[in-house]
Amino acid sequence: MKKWVFSMAVFATLGLHDSPSQLMLSHDHSHAPATFSSQESQYLDPALVETRVLQVQGMKIEGFSGASLQKLQSAFRVLEAAVNTEEFKERVLNFKNSKGERAFASNKGLTNEEIYEQFMEGRETLQPETVGEMNFFLRLYNRPWSRVIGYTSATTNTININWRYFRNYAPADVAANLAHEWTHKLGFDHRSASEHDSAPYAIGYIVGDIAKKIGSKSLHE
Ligand SMILES: [Zn+2]
C-alpha cells in the first residue's frame, strides 16, 4: 500500500498570513525547536562531531517558471547556506524533544549525532549513491481549497508543492519546507502533523529559523 506523507498547514507557523486560523498559528511559538545550551550537562560540544558539507541539487523541477522559479532558486541558496552553518550543526546535535531529552521523536533509534551525520551524508533512500547532495525532484501543483502545503511518499523522489502556499512564502519558508520534505527522503517520518519534535518537523523549523536570519542579513548587505 502506498503511504503518502503530508505536511499539513500547521507547518505554516513560519509566517503565513492568508487566513485567520493560520494567522493565529503564526503567534503560537510552542513549536520553536528547543536546544540544550552549553551551560547544561546534556550539551554536546559540536567540535566533537565532524562537520560535513551538503550541496543542494535541483534534479527535476516541474511547474515552476518566472518568479516562482526565481523564488525556488533563492530557496535552494538559502537552504544550502543554512544546513552548512555551525548553528545548524549545533542545534541538531543539541536538539531537545518535548520530554526534555537530547533526542528527536520518531528518530528510528538514532541519536542526534547520527541524525546529523545521516542528514549531511545526503544518501536518500531512493538515491543512495549521491553522497553530499540534497537532490530535489519538485512539482508545483495548484489546489487552492487544500490545507496541504506539500506531499511526498516513500516510493517516489518527487516532492509535490502546493502553489496556494508557495505563492505567499518567502524563500526561507520554502527552504524550511524543503528541509522537512527532504528529511522524509532519508526515511524519517512523523506520527502526525502535530509531532513537532520529529526529525522532519524539528529540522524544518531549525532550517527555517536559520534561513530567515540569513535572508534578512543578505538584504542588508
Ligand atoms: Zn512530513
Residues whose N, C-alpha, C, O or C-beta is under 5 A from the ligand:
A	BS01	ZN	V5 F6 S7 P200
